Amino acid sequence: MIATKLTIDLIEVMQNDVIRVRVKTSVLSDDVQIAESFEHRVIAPGNDYSGEDAKVQAIAAAVHTAGVIAAYKAAQDTQGV
């Protein structure tokens, strides 16, 4: 039987306090992995992370303080983003 399994296998806090989440998609045949692929997404300070996994939410809540969000937005404004 073929099945697909999604796993968050990497959570990184980057230099600019952006959180990068890597999701691994495993294709299994009779519980044996036969293929895999990866997808990345980023959560910038100030972005909504309420739909994320509980572990990602906990990291974002700890890292994305009011000061970090303000500094990130100020840096984006300075760069014209």
C-alpha positions in Angstrom: 0.0 0.0 0.0 1.3 3.5 -0.9 1.1 6.2 1.7 2.4 9.7 2.1 3.8 11.1 5.4 4.5 14.8 6.1 7.1 15.6 8.8 8.5 18.8 10.0 12.2 17.7 10.1 14.0 21.1 10.5 13.2 24.4 12.2 15.9 27.1 11.9 16.1 30.6 13.2 18.0 32.6 10.6 20.3 35.6 11.2 17.4 38.1 10.6 15.1 36.3 13.1 13.1 34.7 10.2 12.1 31.2 11.0 12.6 28.6 8.3 10.6 25.4 8.4 11.4 22.4 6.3 8.7 19.8 5.7 9.7 16.4 4.5 7.2 14.4 2.3 7.9 10.7 2.4 6.3 8.3 0.0 6.0 4.9 1.7 5.3 1.5 0.2 4.3 -1.0 2.9 6.0 1.2 5.5 9.3 1.4 3.5 10.3 4.8 2.2 10.6 4.8 -1.6 10.9 8.5 -2.2 11.2 11.9 -0.4 11.0 15.5 -1.2 11.4 18.7 0.8 9.5 22.0 1.0 10.6 25.1 2.9 8.6 28.0 4.2 9.6 31.1 6.2 7.9 32.9 9.0 9.1 36.5 9.2 8.7 38.5 12.5 5.2 39.8 12.6 3.7 37.1 10.3 0.8 35.0 11.5 2.0 31.6 12.6 -1.2 30.4 14.3 -1.7 27.6 11.7 1.7 26.1 12.3 2.7 23.0 14.3 2.8 23.5 18.1 6.6 23.3 18.2 6.9 26.0 15.5 4.4 28.2 17.3 6.4 27.9 20.5 9.7 28.8 18.8 8.0 31.8 17.0 6.5 33.0 20.2 9.9 32.9 21.9 11.9 34.5 19.1 9.4 37.0 17.6 9.2 39.4 20.5 7.8 42.9 20.1 11.3 44.3 19.9 12.3 41.8 17.2 9.2 42.5 15.2 9.8 46.3 15.3 13.4 45.9 14.3 12.6 43.6 11.4 9.9 46.0 10.1 12.3 48.9 10.5 14.9 47.1 8.5 12.4 46.2 5.8 11.3 49.9 5.6 14.9 51.0 5.3 15.4 48.5 2.4 12.2 49.6 0.7 10.6 46.2 1.0 
